[in-house]
């Protein structure tokens, strides 16, 4: 039945489990453990848990399972494992599959915490990582080796919004038997079909668009049942990166409205980017939905023409102008999240990407004047007027 539903229906009904009370809204099972009818049943469950059988909240929970099932249906994945945060998902997905002596190829345009895992955590345990320009397929080909076990990239990079060809990189990686791991946050589960395009493992920070209202941390890893239950789950349940049942319930509620929110935000983002492009205070306006964006043709093919909910503005006079612009805004808040109902502005060079070496920031285009703008659900014309007046203040 549900496999024939379209995405919007899956976002509302997928994975629903009802208790004996037949509640409309999903139940929150705020319990750390579960009671067994007998010692024999306890023994049997620790040998193997069946469907809808639970042992301990670190291993699984009915509310968490509903979220996992719903996002897996939405993404077109066989299974999913929910985690305490997006970074717990990234760490778990990579660390659970890799060992000393393995080789990973990764795009170099990464969120600072992802870079820390690849360079410091995996490097500490003997995993070798080669970094490439994610948009250059020749660099992906050249970096592959017989011992390459995984490739990792953000399908749309943060904060410069480069779009990587999932299908092309997957074909290259699968040629040497490597697992394709995609951080899909900026592409969103609404616009992306990364699994059908060749990704083996897809990761979301559910803190972003899935919650979408600034309330809860969460993450999720999606993939085959063999990977999720055979490789990832043993690692996660023994290292403790499980998702809170309450947060799982918040994220379930977020999935009910994610399509409405993300489509509205993307529509506003395109309108704002178009209106601000060419403003005299700007060096460039970065938005994948703009016709002039370097990967716009790929956006049409890979994301159905949707450029996402985030744009970046590069101010001419560097950090001072960026700070003046941020402080002059009256609608958007200054913070470091994205995908929220409220518009959020971030200065990556001094916050989210602060730990990157200056030479890597320069190489990636994370300039002192770059501001990342996550478009919320406010009126687009109000946002345009406010952003224009804030940009104008930097010219005086």
C-alpha positions in Angstrom: 0.0 0.0 0.0 2.4 2.7 1.2 5.0 1.9 -1.4 2.5 3.2 -4.0 2.0 6.5 -2.2 3.6 9.8 -3.4 6.1 11.7 -1.2 3.5 14.0 0.3 1.4 11.1 1.6 4.4 9.2 3.0 5.4 12.3 4.9 2.1 12.3 6.8 1.4 8.6 7.2 4.5 6.5 6.6 5.6 4.2 9.5 2.6 5.0 11.8 2.2 2.6 14.7 -0.9 3.0 16.9 -1.3 1.8 20.5 -4.4 0.1 21.8 -5.9 3.5 22.2 -5.9 4.3 18.4 -4.6 7.8 18.9 -4.5 10.2 15.9 -1.1 11.8 16.7 1.8 9.4 17.1 2.4 8.4 20.7 5.6 9.3 22.5 7.1 6.3 24.4 9.2 8.1 27.0 10.7 5.0 28.5 14.3 3.8 28.8 13.4 0.1 29.0 10.7 -2.5 28.3 9.0 -5.2 30.4 9.0 -8.9 29.4 6.2 -11.4 30.2 8.7 -14.0 31.3 12.3 -14.8 31.7 12.1 -17.0 28.6 10.8 -14.0 26.6 13.6 -11.8 27.8 16.2 -14.4 26.8 14.6 -14.8 23.4 14.6 -11.1 22.8 18.2 -10.7 23.6 19.0 -13.4 21.1 16.9 -11.8 18.3 14.3 -9.0 18.4 11.3 -9.4 16.1 9.2 -6.6 14.5 8.0 -4.2 17.1 10.0 -5.8 19.8 12.2 -3.6 21.9 14.8 -4.1 24.6 16.3 -0.7 25.7 16.0 2.8 24.4 19.6 2.9 23.3 18.8 0.0 21.0 15.4 1.2 19.7 12.1 2.7 20.7 8.6 2.6 19.1 8.5 6.4 18.5 12.0 6.4 17.1 11.1 3.4 14.9 8.1 5.4 13.4 10.5 8.2 12.5 13.0 5.8 10.9 10.3 4.0 8.9 8.7 7.2 7.7 12.0 8.9 6.5 13.1 5.6 4.9 9.8 5.5 2.9 10.3 9.1 1.9 13.9 8.6 0.8 13.2 5.3 -1.0 15.7 3.5 1.3 15.3 0.0 2.7 16.0 1.1 6.3 17.1 3.9 8.5 18.7 4.5 11.9 18.0 7.7 13.8 20.8 9.4 15.8 21.1 12.0 18.5 22.4 14.6 16.0 23.5 15.1 12.4 27.1 14.7 13.4 26.4 11.5 15.3 24.9 10.3 12.0 28.0 11.3 10.0 30.4 9.8 12.6 28.4 6.6 12.9 28.0 6.0 9.2 31.8 6.5 8.5 33.3 5.0 11.6 31.1 1.9 11.6 32.2 0.8 8.1 35.9 1.7 8.1 39.1 0.3 9.7 42.8 0.9 9.8 44.3 0.7 6.4 41.2 1.7 4.5 41.1 4.6 2.0 38.4 7.3 1.7 38.0 9.9 -1.1 36.1 13.0 0.0 35.1 16.3 -1.4 37.1 19.0 0.2 34.1 21.4 0.6 32.8 20.2 3.9 31.3 21.5 7.2 34.0 22.0 9.8 32.8 19.1 12.0 32.7 16.7 9.0 36.3 17.7 8.2 37.3 17.0 11.8 35.9 13.5 11.6 37.7 12.7 8.3 41.0 14.3 9.2 41.3 13.9 13.0 39.1 11.0 14.1 39.5 8.6 11.1 43.1 9.7 10.6 43.9 8.8 14.3 42.7 5.3 13.6 44.7 4.7 10.5 42.2 5.6 7.8 43.7 7.5 4.9 41.6 10.3 3.3 42.2 11.9 -0.1 40.4 15.2 -0.7 39.2 16.4 -4.2 37.3 19.1 -5.8 33.8 17.5 -5.7 32.7 19.1 -8.9 35.6 17.8 -10.9 34.9 14.2 -12.0 38.5 13.8 -13.3 39.7 14.4 -9.7 37.3 11.7 -8.4 38.6 9.2 -11.0 42.3 10.0 -10.3 41.8 9.6 -6.5 40.2 6.1 -6.7 42.4 3.1 -5.6 41.8 -0.6 -5.2 41.6 -0.1 -1.4 39.1 2.8 -1.6 36.3 1.7 0.7 34.1 4.8 0.7 33.5 8.2 -0.8 31.9 11.1 1.1 30.5 14.4 0.0 27.9 17.0 0.6 25.5 16.8 -2.4 25.2 20.6 -2.1 28.2 22.2 -0.3 27.9 24.4 2.7 28.2 27.4 2.4 29.3 28.0 -1.2 26.4 25.8 -2.7 28.3 23.8 -5.2 26.3 20.9 -6.4 28.0 17.5 -6.9 26.8 15.0 -9.5 25.6 12.1 -7.4 25.0 9.7 -10.2 28.4 10.4 -11.9 30.4 10.1 -8.6 28.5 7.0 -7.7 29.4 5.3 -11.0 33.1 6.2 -10.5 33.1 4.9 -6.9 31.2 1.7 -7.6 33.8 1.0 -10.3 36.3 0.2 -7.4 33.7 -1.2 -5.1 33.5 1.8 -2.8 30.4 2.7 -0.8 28.9 6.1 -1.7 28.0 8.2 1.4 26.1 11.4 0.8 25.4 14.2 3.3 22.2 15.4 1.8 21.1 18.2 4.1 21.1 21.1 1.6 19.4 19.1 -1.1 16.6 18.0 1.4 14.6 14.8 1.3 11.9 16.8 -0.6 14.0 17.6 -3.7 16.6 14.8 -3.6 16.4 11.2 -4.9 20.0 10.3 -4.0 19.3 6.6 -3.4 17.9 6.1 -6.9 20.8 8.2 -8.3 23.3 5.8 -6.9 24.0 6.8 -3.3 24.5 3.8 -1.0 24.2 5.7 2.3 22.4 9.0 2.8 22.7 11.2 5.9 20.6 14.0 7.2 20.9 16.4 10.0 17.3 16.2 11.0 17.9 19.3 13.1 17.6 21.3 9.8 14.6 21.0 7.4 13.1 17.9 9.0 12.4 19.6 12.3 12.5 23.0 10.5 11.4 25.0 13.5 14.5 25.2 15.7 13.2 22.8 18.4 15.3 19.6 18.5 18.6 18.0 17.5 18.5 14.8 15.5 20.1 12.9 12.6 19.4 9.9 10.5 21.4 7.4 8.3 19.6 5.7 5.4 20.7 2.7 3.4 20.2 -1.0 2.8 18.9 -3.2 5.6 22.2 -5.1 5.6 24.2 -1.8 6.1 21.8 -0.3 8.6 21.2 -3.3 10.8 24.4 -5.3 10.1 27.0 -2.5 10.1 25.7 0.7 11.6 23.2 -0.5 14.3 25.8 -2.6 16.3 28.1 0.4 16.4 25.5 3.0 17.3 23.7 1.0 20.0 27.0 0.2 21.8 28.4 3.7 21.5 25.3 5.5 22.6 24.4 7.9 19.8 20.6 7.1 20.0 17.8 9.6 19.3 15.6 10.7 22.2 11.9 9.5 21.8 10.7 13.0 22.4 13.0 14.4 19.6 11.8 11.6 17.4 8.2 12.7 17.9 9.1 16.3 17.1 10.8 15.2 13.9 7.8 13.0 13.0 5.6 16.2 13.3 8.2 18.0 11.2 7.9 15.5 8.4 4.2 16.2 8.1 4.8 19.7 6.9 8.3 19.5 5.4 7.1 19.5 1.8 5.0 22.6 2.3 7.8 24.4 4.1 10.7 23.5 1.9 8.9 24.2 -1.4 7.8 27.6 -0.1 11.3 28.4 1.2 12.9 27.4 -2.1 10.4 29.6 -4.0 11.3 32.6 -1.8 15.0 31.8 -2.1 14.9 32.0 -5.9 12.9 35.2 -5.7 15.4 36.8 -3.2 18.5 35.7 -5.1 17.1 37.1 -8.4 16.2 40.4 -6.7 19.6 40.8 -5.0 21.8 39.6 -7.9 23.9 42.6 -9.2 23.5 44.7 -6.0 26.4 47.1 -5.9 27.4 45.9 -2.4 27.9 42.3 -3.7 30.8 40.6 -5.4 28.5 37.6 -6.2 25.2 36.0 -5.3 25.3 32.3 -4.9 22.2 30.3 -5.4 22.0 27.0 -7.4 18.5 27.9 -8.8 19.9 30.9 -10.7 20.4 30.3 -14.4 24.0 31.6 -14.1 25.0 29.2 -11.4 27.8 26.8 -12.6 25.8 23.7 -11.8 22.3 25.0 -12.7 21.9 22.3 -15.5 22.8 19.6 -12.9 20.2 21.2 -10.5 17.6 20.7 -13.2 18.5 17.1 -13.6 19.3 16.1 -10.1 16.9 18.2 -8.0 14.0 18.8 -10.4 15.1 22.4 -10.9 14.8 23.3 -7.2 17.8 25.3 -5.9 17.2 24.7 -2.2 16.4 27.0 0.7 19.8 28.6 1.2 21.6 31.4 -0.7 25.0 33.0 0.0 25.9 36.7 -0.5 29.5 37.7 -0.9 30.0 41.4 0.2 32.7 43.5 -1.6 34.3 45.0 1.5 34.9 41.8 3.4 34.3 41.0 7.1 33.5 44.6 8.1 30.8 44.9 5.5 29.5 41.5 6.3 29.1 42.3 10.0 27.6 45.7 9.1 25.1 44.0 6.9 24.2 41.3 9.5 23.8 43.9 12.2 21.5 46.0 10.0 19.0 43.3 9.3 15.7 43.6 11.1 13.9 40.3 10.2 16.4 37.5 9.9 18.2 36.4 13.1 21.9 35.8 13.3 22.5 32.2 14.2 24.2 29.1 12.9 21.3 26.8 12.0 19.5 26.5 8.7 16.3 25.1 7.2 14.3 26.9 9.9 10.9 28.6 9.6 12.7 31.8 10.6 15.3 33.2 8.2 18.8 32.8 9.6 22.0 34.6 8.6 25.4 33.2 9.3 29.0 34.4 8.8 30.7 31.1 8.0 34.3 32.3 8.1 34.0 33.2 11.8 31.5 30.6 13.0 30.6 27.3 11.3 33.7 27.1 9.2 36.0 29.0 11.5 38.3 26.0 12.1 39.2 25.6 8.5 42.7 26.9 7.6 42.7 30.2 5.8 44.2 28.7 2.7 41.4 26.2 2.5 38.8 28.9 3.1 40.3 30.8 0.2 40.4 27.7 -2.0 36.7 26.9 -1.2 35.5 30.5 -1.7 34.6 31.1 1.9 35.7 34.7 1.9 35.6 37.2 4.8 32.6 38.8 3.1 30.5 35.7 2.6 27.1 35.5 4.4 25.0 32.3 4.3 21.3 33.1 4.3 18.8 30.4 5.1 15.4 31.5 3.9 12.5 31.1 6.2 8.7 31.3 5.8 8.4 35.1 6.1 7.0 37.1 3.2 9.6 37.1 0.4 9.0 40.8 -0.4 9.6 41.8 3.2 12.8 39.8 3.2 14.0 41.4 0.0 13.2 44.9 1.2 15.1 44.2 4.5 18.1 42.7 2.8 18.3 45.6 0.4 18.3 48.2 3.1 20.9 46.2 5.0 23.1 45.9 2.0 22.7 49.6 1.3 24.1 50.4 4.8 27.4 48.9 3.7 27.8 51.4 0.8 27.8 54.5 3.0 
